[in-house]
Amino acid sequence: MIRTARFWLLSTILFSATPALAARPASLNLPAGTLGDAVMALGRQAQVDIVIDDAALWNRHVAALTGHLAPADALRRLLVGSGGRAIPVGPDSWRVRVAPKGAVQPKARPQSPRGVAPALQVHDAIDIVVTASKRDLRLRDFPGTVSILDEADLAFGGPGGTDAILSRLASVSSTYLGAGRNKLFIRGIADSSFTGPTQATVGQYLGDLRLTYNAPDPDLRLYDIASVEVLEGPQGTLYGAGSMGGIIRTVPNAPVLGTVSASVALGVSATAHGALGGDSAAMVNLPIVDDKVALRLVGYGVSDGGYIDNPLRGKNNINRTNIAGGRATLRIVPADGWTIDLGGVLQRTHGDDSQYADAGGPPLTRSSPVAEGFDADYKLGDVVIAKDWDALRFRSSTDIVSQHLSEAFDASPANAPPQVFTQHNATRLITTEARVWRPVQNGVGWVLGASYIDNRTRLDRALGPPGAAMPVTGVENGISEGTFYGEASVSLAPWLTATAGGRAAFARLSGAATDVLPAPTLVEALARAQVTANRHSTSLLPSLALNATPLDRLTLYTRYQEGFRPGGLAIESGFVQRFEGDRVKTIEGGARYGKPGPHAWDLAASISATRWSNIQADFIDDAGLPSTANIGNGRLLTVSGSASWRPLTHLRLDAALAFNASKVTAPSEIYQALLLRLADNLSDSMRRIPNIARVTGRIGFDWEQPLGRGLDLRVYGWGRYVGRSRLGIGPTLGEEQGNYTDSALTARVGSPALGFNLGLTNLSDSVGNRFALGTPFSVGREQITPLRPRTIRIGVDAKF
């Protein structure tokens, strides 16, 4: 699946120009490597559109090609001996397909005198395929809101993490506790601010492999990544529990058979009012057995300089964060159509201290008596088995994950000796899934699958003097879940498709308290046993959709889908309490016009209405500790839109806007009690579902200019506004956050093989407030989490 996903997504990187430019010979410098990489470089340098229809062709080895050549002639030369043929589909577009048996192989020859290929219908030219649909749906046939980021965007400016996604999409947001400990939210579905027992509302995947269940975003570095797909939720039918807000699917580049290749990226950075930083990343692809076995290795290291000072402890730039990790994938092709991928991921993150600052004091300072550092370790091992037939495809994916997060919070009372609160969250996740599907053919396509998940999480906590904290009540949560799912689409007319699906999930939930004092009475012991007793649940998740394409470039859709999360155990005031599962039901309508890349402009818009029952959310209990409970039922209205326009051949402008209106309509008893405590200062915003800004927007531009002699200049810039929101519920977590702007500007000059980068983030050097609480134990001390100050990065990247 990883191989297929890489082929489909990378083959849709589109490089557009006017017919006159496409027909004109260009100075080309195409590196040796795979046909796919060479075609990508040809598209960029000659400003033409090329798509490859077969994954096997994508990985064929080609020699380097340089010279002043017409695009059509260069493409013919690349295809010599590859087994592929180029089919013109427009004055500046080609589709590469496997040549029929016995067909004459292409030979390099001059372009026709007219220099223009015969024009065919535009709708046959380029297809963007949504592989996260689990059945390879074309974008025009996908009934939902989807965003796709390609390798060229993700790698631009150095090896970023989740921040590279957040900066490009208005619909995705995050908490800002630090790398490896944040929660992600999509489409206004947000629950809690801290790492606790609740399952994530966003499903995260590496190819077909599930990355997390009820643990924070591991924030893996996006180096040597083919693409990222974001499907807005709910996505319960295909992805089950934990996809209420949507899913983020990251597709790594797969090993390439028979080819030696490598890449490297290096950078140094300087942060205003802070310390120096740096980053490095490298990839190597090694053939082990020609056309049978290949190994791909990726490694990286990042050190982000601190910028928060602590005058109380006499330390400056206390919040440096270091990240080190890598991936390895061994691809085996035992027989025609079969692939086996054995892989692993490792990443370790260490933060010297937390990122928050005191509000109202000197900028970028915090006076806390103890260090509030954290460590986040992530390990994954996997095996993926795939088989492709002419009409059917099969994938089996199995992975095991170990994720550990250790955190420290300042819990010092006023005018008293320092106190520290620590918690350690240890998660072990095992998932396996198998599916078979048939891509849409003759108006019919379907997928059938089954999966099994076993997740175990232990949360240990301690409170007391630094170095001598005593254990306090913790909790263990476990879930074993088996599911069956299916989805099918049928064309009711050439322009109208109906889709229906469903998922049946059968779960067993278990849990227990840790480090708890013995029950003083038999009655209380029985009550505790009742709370922690094993439970069973069954969930059915239906989905329906209609997709219409009345015009070639226009797609209209409507869909209904549900999502859910199971319940669990949390600690409240020193006792283990049960919280129930929650569920969302969403109806959505939307439209898309045009496709990013080949068309001068494209538009996308959607509106959705959601009913959310038994909302799981965080609050601060009477002991001052974070806890989780069901706060009642709510509703959400989400409106989003995006557009891009190419006013000039080498310039593209884009903009996006997301609006969320949410409200807890039927508060639970515990939420009503919290609201009563705020009766003197109660506003309508206190009933909003937390962590999601009412308005988020972004604008951006991407300018590319050929410089001659194989060199190009690319400049990319963006600005993002995040509106006001509430951190959580209750008197402590009800603080306001947001209402800030962020920006960045990055430039690269060079060839596909070697380039130099200059980047600048937070252009206005604004402070802002991304997250209003660093520790829940602070009394009488307002907090903010500022943006990283203006930072400049100088880097170099190379491919071999």
Secondary structure, DSSP 8 states (H G I E B T S, - for coil): -HHHHHHHHHTT------HHHHHS-EEEEE-SEEHHHHHHHHHHHHT-EEEE--HHHHT-EE--EEEEE-HHHHHHHHHTTTTEEEEEEETTEEEEEE--TT----------TT-------GGGT---EEGGGSS-EEGGG--S-EEEEEHHHHSTTS---HHHHHTT-SSEEE--S-TTSB-EEETTB---SS--SS--SEEEEETTEE--SSS-B-----SSEEEEEEEES--HHHH-TT-SSEEEEEEE----TT--EEEEEEEEEEETTS-EEEEEEEEEEEEEETTTEEEEEEEEEEEE----BBTTTTBSS---EEEEEEEEEEEE--STTEEEEEEEEEEEEEESS---EETTSSTTB---SS---EEEEEEEEEEEEEEE-SS-EEEEEEEEEEEEEEEEEE---TTS---EEEEEEEEEEEEEEEEEEEEEETTEEEEEEEEEEEEEEEEEEEEESTT--EEEEEEEEEEEEEEEEEEEEEEEETTEEEEEEEEEEEEEEEEEEES----SSHHHHHHHHHHT--EEEEEEEEEEEEEEEEETTEEEEEEEEEEEE--EEEEETTEEEEE--EEEEEEEEEEEES-TTTSSEEEEEEEEEEEEES-EEEEE-TTS-EEEEE-EEEEEEEEEEEEEEEEETTEEEEEEEEEEEEEEEEE-HHHHHHHHTTGGG--GGGGS-TT--SEEEEEEEEEEEEEETTEEEEEEEEEEEEEEEESSSHHHHT-EEEEEEEEEEEEEEE-SSEEEEEEEESTT-----S-S-S-TT-SS--EE------EEEEEEEEE-
